[in-house]
Amino acid sequence: MVRLLLLICCLHLGNFQTAKDRYIVATFGKVNWFQANQICHKSDMILATVTSYHQQLLLMHSIAVNGHLLGQEG
């Protein structure tokens, strides 16, 4: 198991949208992908999967411009 930085998102699968989408950046202890997915599922959220370098750049730009939330949004 490895320490993961999880991006828990309410994004549509297959599209990376930056406008008015909610996301939460959270760190957890040692969990694997399946456990992380289960945590997200229990919170009615989707574990985002960055599938390309372009999506990674969009994500990093969005966090830099809009900031990010640590923990769960209240």
MODELLER restraints for C-alpha pairs under 7 A, 6 or more apart:
rsr = mdl.restraints
at = mdl.atoms
rsr.add(forms.Gaussian(group=physical.xy_distance, feature=features.Distance(at['CA:1:A'], at['CA:30:A']), mean=6.04, stdev=0.5))
rsr.add(forms.Gaussian(group=physical.xy_distance, feature=features.Distance(at['CA:1:A'], at['CA:31:A']), mean=6.29, stdev=0.5))
rsr.add(forms.Gaussian(group=physical.xy_distance, feature=features.Distance(at['CA:1:A'], at['CA:32:A']), mean=5.88, stdev=0.5))
rsr.add(forms.Gaussian(group=physical.xy_distance, feature=features.Distance(at['CA:2:A'], at['CA:30:A']), mean=5.61, stdev=0.5))
rsr.add(forms.Gaussian(group=physical.xy_distance, feature=features.Distance(at['CA:2:A'], at['CA:31:A']), mean=6.71, stdev=0.5))
rsr.add(forms.Gaussian(group=physical.xy_distance, feature=features.Distance(at['CA:2:A'], at['CA:32:A']), mean=6.92, stdev=0.5))
rsr.add(forms.Gaussian(group=physical.xy_distance, feature=features.Distance(at['CA:3:A'], at['CA:29:A']), mean=5.98, stdev=0.5))
rsr.add(forms.Gaussian(group=physical.xy_distance, feature=features.Distance(at['CA:3:A'], at['CA:30:A']), mean=4.76, stdev=0.5))
rsr.add(forms.Gaussian(group=physical.xy_distance, feature=features.Distance(at['CA:3:A'], at['CA:31:A']), mean=6.66, stdev=0.5))
rsr.add(forms.Gaussian(group=physical.xy_distance, feature=features.Distance(at['CA:4:A'], at['CA:27:A']), mean=6.75, stdev=0.5))
rsr.add(forms.Gaussian(group=physical.xy_distance, feature=features.Distance(at['CA:4:A'], at['CA:28:A']), mean=6.81, stdev=0.5))
rsr.add(forms.Gaussian(group=physical.xy_distance, feature=features.Distance(at['CA:4:A'], at['CA:30:A']), mean=6.87, stdev=0.5))
rsr.add(forms.Gaussian(group=physical.xy_distance, feature=features.Distance(at['CA:4:A'], at['CA:31:A']), mean=6.87, stdev=0.5))
rsr.add(forms.Gaussian(group=physical.xy_distance, feature=features.Distance(at['CA:5:A'], at['CA:26:A']), mean=6.60, stdev=0.5))
rsr.add(forms.Gaussian(group=physical.xy_distance, feature=features.Distance(at['CA:5:A'], at['CA:27:A']), mean=5.08, stdev=0.5))
rsr.add(forms.Gaussian(group=physical.xy_distance, feature=features.Distance(at['CA:6:A'], at['CA:25:A']), mean=6.21, stdev=0.5))
rsr.add(forms.Gaussian(group=physical.xy_distance, feature=features.Distance(at['CA:6:A'], at['CA:26:A']), mean=5.59, stdev=0.5))
rsr.add(forms.Gaussian(group=physical.xy_distance, feature=features.Distance(at['CA:6:A'], at['CA:27:A']), mean=5.88, stdev=0.5))
rsr.add(forms.Gaussian(group=physical.xy_distance, feature=features.Distance(at['CA:7:A'], at['CA:24:A']), mean=6.19, stdev=0.5))
rsr.add(forms.Gaussian(group=physical.xy_distance, feature=features.Distance(at['CA:7:A'], at['CA:25:A']), mean=4.83, stdev=0.5))
rsr.add(forms.Gaussian(group=physical.xy_distance, feature=features.Distance(at['CA:7:A'], at['CA:26:A']), mean=6.44, stdev=0.5))
rsr.add(forms.Gaussian(group=physical.xy_distance, feature=features.Distance(at['CA:7:A'], at['CA:47:A']), mean=6.38, stdev=0.5))
rsr.add(forms.Gaussian(group=physical.xy_distance, feature=features.Distance(at['CA:7:A'], at['CA:48:A']), mean=6.00, stdev=0.5))
rsr.add(forms.Gaussian(group=physical.xy_distance, feature=features.Distance(at['CA:8:A'], at['CA:23:A']), mean=5.99, stdev=0.5))
rsr.add(forms.Gaussian(group=physical.xy_distance, feature=features.Distance(at['CA:8:A'], at['CA:24:A']), mean=5.25, stdev=0.5))
rsr.add(forms.Gaussian(group=physical.xy_distance, feature=features.Distance(at['CA:8:A'], at['CA:25:A']), mean=6.15, stdev=0.5))
rsr.add(forms.Gaussian(group=physical.xy_distance, feature=features.Distance(at['CA:8:A'], at['CA:40:A']), mean=6.45, stdev=0.5))
rsr.add(forms.Gaussian(group=physical.xy_distance, feature=features.Distance(at['CA:8:A'], at['CA:45:A']), mean=6.63, stdev=0.5))
rsr.add(forms.Gaussian(group=physical.xy_distance, feature=features.Distance(at['CA:8:A'], at['CA:46:A']), mean=6.05, stdev=0.5))
rsr.add(forms.Gaussian(group=physical.xy_distance, feature=features.Distance(at['CA:8:A'], at['CA:47:A']), mean=4.90, stdev=0.5))
rsr.add(forms.Gaussian(group=physical.xy_distance, feature=features.Distance(at['CA:8:A'], at['CA:48:A']), mean=6.09, stdev=0.5))
rsr.add(forms.Gaussian(group=physical.xy_distance, feature=features.Distance(at['CA:9:A'], at['CA:22:A']), mean=6.47, stdev=0.5))
rsr.add(forms.Gaussian(group=physical.xy_distance, feature=features.Distance(at['CA:9:A'], at['CA:23:A']), mean=4.38, stdev=0.5))
rsr.add(forms.Gaussian(group=physical.xy_distance, feature=features.Distance(at['CA:9:A'], at['CA:24:A']), mean=6.17, stdev=0.5))
rsr.add(forms.Gaussian(group=physical.xy_distance, feature=features.Distance(at['CA:9:A'], at['CA:45:A']), mean=6.05, stdev=0.5))
rsr.add(forms.Gaussian(group=physical.xy_distance, feature=features.Distance(at['CA:9:A'], at['CA:46:A']), mean=5.28, stdev=0.5))
rsr.add(forms.Gaussian(group=physical.xy_distance, feature=features.Distance(at['CA:9:A'], at['CA:47:A']), mean=5.91, stdev=0.5))
rsr.add(forms.Gaussian(group=physical.xy_distance, feature=features.Distance(at['CA:9:A'], at['CA:48:A']), mean=5.72, stdev=0.5))
rsr.add(forms.Gaussian(group=physical.xy_distance, feature=features.Distance(at['CA:10:A'], at['CA:21:A']), mean=6.59, stdev=0.5))
rsr.add(forms.Gaussian(group=physical.xy_distance, feature=features.Distance(at['CA:10:A'], at['CA:22:A']), mean=5.72, stdev=0.5))
rsr.add(forms.Gaussian(group=physical.xy_distance, feature=features.Distance(at['CA:10:A'], at['CA:23:A']), mean=6.00, stdev=0.5))
rsr.add(forms.Gaussian(group=physical.xy_distance, feature=features.Distance(at['CA:10:A'], at['CA:45:A']), mean=5.66, stdev=0.5))
rsr.add(forms.Gaussian(group=physical.xy_distance, feature=features.Distance(at['CA:10:A'], at['CA:46:A']), mean=5.80, stdev=0.5))
rsr.add(forms.Gaussian(group=physical.xy_distance, feature=features.Distance(at['CA:11:A'], at['CA:17:A']), mean=6.93, stdev=0.5))
rsr.add(forms.Gaussian(group=physical.xy_distance, feature=features.Distance(at['CA:11:A'], at['CA:21:A']), mean=6.50, stdev=0.5))
rsr.add(forms.Gaussian(group=physical.xy_distance, feature=features.Distance(at['CA:16:A'], at['CA:55:A']), mean=6.69, stdev=0.5))
rsr.add(forms.Gaussian(group=physical.xy_distance, feature=features.Distance(at['CA:18:A'], at['CA:62:A']), mean=6.56, stdev=0.5))
rsr.add(forms.Gaussian(group=physical.xy_distance, feature=features.Distance(at['CA:24:A'], at['CA:68:A']), mean=6.92, stdev=0.5))
rsr.add(forms.Gaussian(group=physical.xy_distance, feature=features.Distance(at['CA:24:A'], at['CA:69:A']), mean=5.37, stdev=0.5))
rsr.add(forms.Gaussian(group=physical.xy_distance, feature=features.Distance(at['CA:24:A'], at['CA:70:A']), mean=6.37, stdev=0.5))
rsr.add(forms.Gaussian(group=physical.xy_distance, feature=features.Distance(at['CA:24:A'], at['CA:71:A']), mean=6.64, stdev=0.5))
rsr.add(forms.Gaussian(group=physical.xy_distance, feature=features.Distance(at['CA:24:A'], at['CA:72:A']), mean=6.48, stdev=0.5))
rsr.add(forms.Gaussian(group=physical.xy_distance, feature=features.Distance(at['CA:25:A'], at['CA:68:A']), mean=6.66, stdev=0.5))
rsr.add(forms.Gaussian(group=physical.xy_distance, feature=features.Distance(at['CA:25:A'], at['CA:69:A']), mean=5.87, stdev=0.5))
rsr.add(forms.Gaussian(group=physical.xy_distance, feature=features.Distance(at['CA:25:A'], at['CA:70:A']), mean=5.36, stdev=0.5))
rsr.add(forms.Gaussian(group=physical.xy_distance, feature=features.Distance(at['CA:25:A'], at['CA:71:A']), mean=6.70, stdev=0.5))
rsr.add(forms.Gaussian(group=physical.xy_distance, feature=features.Distance(at['CA:26:A'], at['CA:70:A']), mean=5.50, stdev=0.5))
rsr.add(forms.Gaussian(group=physical.xy_distance, feature=features.Distance(at['CA:26:A'], at['CA:71:A']), mean=5.32, stdev=0.5))
rsr.add(forms.Gaussian(group=physical.xy_distance, feature=features.Distance(at['CA:37:A'], at['CA:47:A']), mean=5.67, stdev=0.5))
rsr.add(forms.Gaussian(group=physical.xy_distance, feature=features.Distance(at['CA:40:A'], at['CA:46:A']), mean=5.67, stdev=0.5))
rsr.add(forms.Gaussian(group=physical.xy_distance, feature=features.Distance(at['CA:40:A'], at['CA:47:A']), mean=5.91, stdev=0.5))
rsr.add(forms.Gaussian(group=physical.xy_distance, feature=features.Distance(at['CA:50:A'], at['CA:56:A']), mean=6.16, stdev=0.5))
